[in-house]
């Protein structure tokens, strides 16, 4: 297998794997400030105190952003769309398989096997963790596809203006636009249309999520440049320039 296809497989594996894991761990809600050893910020915003209470999935999404930008850099919008559609299909497949696992009848001995750790009914715990509502799944899929397509489009437009230089502008610019939409679409579909949240709650939580994503987009720029440099050395100057130029004409 040549270097071009090998690189696509490696980036694709990271892209798909991180997206799937993010969906499954996203059921956990955590405090960013307390995880870092700080007190919640408790900003008074839109009539309520807001802190960085986030889903655990946001831990992995910044890696997906980086993968998206790198794939777009070397394979263009077509490469991003191809992997985005594949990821959506695999997410649906993963949730179907998880649903079947939840509906299977647990062995009697297994149900109480974790009682010593404080889990009286292991079956209910399993279903509680993996049994995310259909509206959340639907919201995540819709937001993911919209966000990725917009990210690829903005990245491509900025790339045509900046050429091979200033990858940070393409990366942050595309993330700023795509994640503004993504942050609110998933909440609107999952918790407004499919739940009982008010629009005020959607806007408040969405803004906090967006602030986090924007901050991570800037903080991870050194990692983006580091991986970009590794890829360029792996491909060689000639092949790297050729692939970037071809992706730019996509």
Secondary structure, DSSP 4 states (H G I P E B T S, - for coil): --HHHHHHHHHHHHHHHHHHHHHHHTT-EEEHHHHTT-----EEETTEEE--EEETTHHHHHHHHHHHHHHHHHHHHHHHHHHHHHHHHHHHHHHHHHHHHHHSPPPHHHHTTTGGGT-S-HHHHHHHHH---HHHHHHHHHHHHHHHHHHHHHHHHHHHHHTTS-HHHHHHHHHHHHHHHHHHHHHIIIIIISS---HHHHHHHHHHHHHHHHHHHHHTHHHHHHHHHHHHHHH-HHHHHHHHHHHHT-
